[in-house]
Amino acid sequence: AITYNEFGDGTAWYVTTSLSPESIDAVVLAARGEILSHRVADTDESVTATRRTGANGDAWLFLLNGAPSPARATVGDREIELSGYECRVIRER
């Protein structure tokens, strides 16, 4: 079975079966589409960006460059350059 559950601002995908390579590709593309629809920053391919908001309304943006070479992220009107494997945490509010 393949199901997903929305909880709060997130979604969890559950795959509890053996899938063919084609079916795995289809599930990953579906999940990727879900993720991309909630992008918090325009980034190079090697950069992941996640926003977390606390109960008090404080928001934090986490940027992680997963590659050894420099990469960029655009957040609003700010251009941020990350060195290889750099992680940056930015307080937004």
C-alpha atoms as a printed R data frame, in Angstrom:
   type eleno elety resid chain resno      x      y       z
1  ATOM     1    CA   ALA     A     1  0.000  0.000   0.000
2  ATOM     2    CA   ILE     A     2  1.039  3.597  -0.600
3  ATOM     3    CA   THR     A     3 -0.595  6.315   1.468
4  ATOM     4    CA   TYR     A     4  0.194  9.800   2.597
5  ATOM     5    CA   ASN     A     5 -0.992 11.746   5.584
6  ATOM     6    CA   GLU     A     6 -1.176 15.499   6.002
7  ATOM     7    CA   PHE     A     7 -0.485 16.743   9.506
8  ATOM     8    CA   GLY     A     8 -0.055 20.405  10.396
9  ATOM     9    CA   ASP     A     9  2.048 21.972   7.648
10 ATOM    10    CA   GLY     A    10  3.652 18.685   6.545
11 ATOM    11    CA   THR     A    11  2.934 15.502   4.666
12 ATOM    12    CA   ALA     A    12  4.257 12.008   5.352
13 ATOM    13    CA   TRP     A    13  4.409  9.321   2.666
14 ATOM    14    CA   TYR     A    14  4.199  5.647   3.628
15 ATOM    15    CA   VAL     A    15  5.262  2.902   1.227
16 ATOM    16    CA   THR     A    16  4.664 -0.567   2.683
17 ATOM    17    CA   THR     A    17  5.110 -2.765  -0.343
18 ATOM    18    CA   SER     A    18  7.739 -3.984  -2.765
19 ATOM    19    CA   LEU     A    19  7.720 -1.755  -5.847
20 ATOM    20    CA   SER     A    20  9.088 -2.131  -9.341
21 ATOM    21    CA   PRO     A    21 11.711  0.444 -10.366
22 ATOM    22    CA   GLU     A    22  9.055  2.195 -12.488
23 ATOM    23    CA   SER     A    23  6.651  2.385  -9.546
24 ATOM    24    CA   ILE     A    24  9.392  3.736  -7.265
25 ATOM    25    CA   ASP     A    25 10.086  6.449  -9.846
26 ATOM    26    CA   ALA     A    26  6.383  7.355  -9.945
27 ATOM    27    CA   VAL     A    27  6.139  7.621  -6.142
28 ATOM    28    CA   VAL     A    28  9.322  9.698  -5.893
29 ATOM    29    CA   LEU     A    29  8.127 12.049  -8.644
30 ATOM    30    CA   ALA     A    30  4.773 12.473  -6.899
31 ATOM    31    CA   ALA     A    31  6.451 13.212  -3.559
32 ATOM    32    CA   ARG     A    32  8.937 15.554  -5.261
33 ATOM    33    CA   GLY     A    33  6.052 17.453  -6.846
34 ATOM    34    CA   GLU     A    34  4.501 17.827  -3.415
35 ATOM    35    CA   ILE     A    35  7.772 19.123  -1.993
36 ATOM    36    CA   LEU     A    36  8.419 21.555  -4.848
37 ATOM    37    CA   SER     A    37  4.956 23.041  -4.474
38 ATOM    38    CA   HIS     A    38  6.010 24.161  -0.967
39 ATOM    39    CA   ARG     A    39  9.423 25.601  -1.827
40 ATOM    40    CA   VAL     A    40 10.631 28.216   0.622
41 ATOM    41    CA   ALA     A    41 13.591 29.465  -1.458
42 ATOM    42    CA   ASP     A    42 14.893 29.316  -5.005
43 ATOM    43    CA   THR     A    43 18.070 27.225  -4.689
44 ATOM    44    CA   ASP     A    44 20.723 25.450  -6.691
45 ATOM    45    CA   GLU     A    45 20.108 21.718  -6.976
46 ATOM    46    CA   SER     A    46 22.510 20.826  -4.155
47 ATOM    47    CA   VAL     A    47 20.854 23.126  -1.594
48 ATOM    48    CA   THR     A    48 17.939 22.128   0.614
49 ATOM    49    CA   ALA     A    49 15.879 24.833   2.276
50 ATOM    50    CA   THR     A    50 13.488 24.252   5.154
51 ATOM    51    CA   ARG     A    51 11.472 26.772   7.138
52 ATOM    52    CA   ARG     A    52 10.415 26.039  10.704
53 ATOM    53    CA   THR     A    53  8.002 28.214  12.661
54 ATOM    54    CA   GLY     A    54  7.735 27.991  16.419
55 ATOM    55    CA   ALA     A    55  4.580 28.276  18.494
56 ATOM    56    CA   ASN     A    56  5.524 31.888  19.308
57 ATOM    57    CA   GLY     A    57  5.665 32.785  15.595
58 ATOM    58    CA   ASP     A    58  9.454 32.927  15.305
59 ATOM    59    CA   ALA     A    59 10.521 31.563  11.895
60 ATOM    60    CA   TRP     A    60 13.877 30.038  11.016
61 ATOM    61    CA   LEU     A    61 15.196 29.170   7.560
62 ATOM    62    CA   PHE     A    62 17.681 26.288   7.360
63 ATOM    63    CA   LEU     A    63 19.915 26.145   4.253
64 ATOM    64    CA   LEU     A    64 22.220 23.188   3.617
65 ATOM    65    CA   ASN     A    65 24.562 22.794   0.664
66 ATOM    66    CA   GLY     A    66 25.052 19.055   0.166
67 ATOM    67    CA   ALA     A    67 27.840 19.450  -2.403
68 ATOM    68    CA   PRO     A    68 31.569 20.182  -2.092
69 ATOM    69    CA   SER     A    69 31.305 23.160  -4.476
70 ATOM    70    CA   PRO     A    70 29.730 26.566  -3.721
71 ATOM    71    CA   ALA     A    71 26.005 27.001  -4.330
72 ATOM    72    CA   ARG     A    72 23.399 29.754  -4.170
73 ATOM    73    CA   ALA     A    73 19.994 30.305  -2.657
74 ATOM    74    CA   THR     A    74 17.651 33.211  -3.292
75 ATOM    75    CA   VAL     A    75 15.369 34.092  -0.403
76 ATOM    76    CA   GLY     A    76 13.058 36.962  -1.246
77 ATOM    77    CA   ASP     A    77 15.395 39.614  -2.640
78 ATOM    78    CA   ARG     A    78 18.491 38.207  -0.870
79 ATOM    79    CA   GLU     A    79 21.111 36.204  -2.750
80 ATOM    80    CA   ILE     A    80 22.975 33.863  -0.380
81 ATOM    81    CA   GLU     A    81 26.124 31.995  -1.368
82 ATOM    82    CA   LEU     A    82 26.973 28.829   0.541
83 ATOM    83    CA   SER     A    83 30.424 27.270   0.448
84 ATOM    84    CA   GLY     A    84 30.802 23.528   0.007
85 ATOM    85    CA   TYR     A    85 28.816 21.590   2.635
86 ATOM    86    CA   GLU     A    86 27.922 24.807   4.433
87 ATOM    87    CA   CYS     A    87 24.822 24.978   6.605
88 ATOM    88    CA   ARG     A    88 23.270 28.312   7.485
89 ATOM    89    CA   VAL     A    89 20.382 29.116   9.845
90 ATOM    90    CA   ILE     A    90 18.623 32.447   9.324
91 ATOM    91    CA   ARG     A    91 16.126 33.950  11.744
92 ATOM    92    CA   GLU     A    92 13.345 35.457   9.664
93 ATOM    93    CA   ARG     A    93 10.929 36.850  12.285
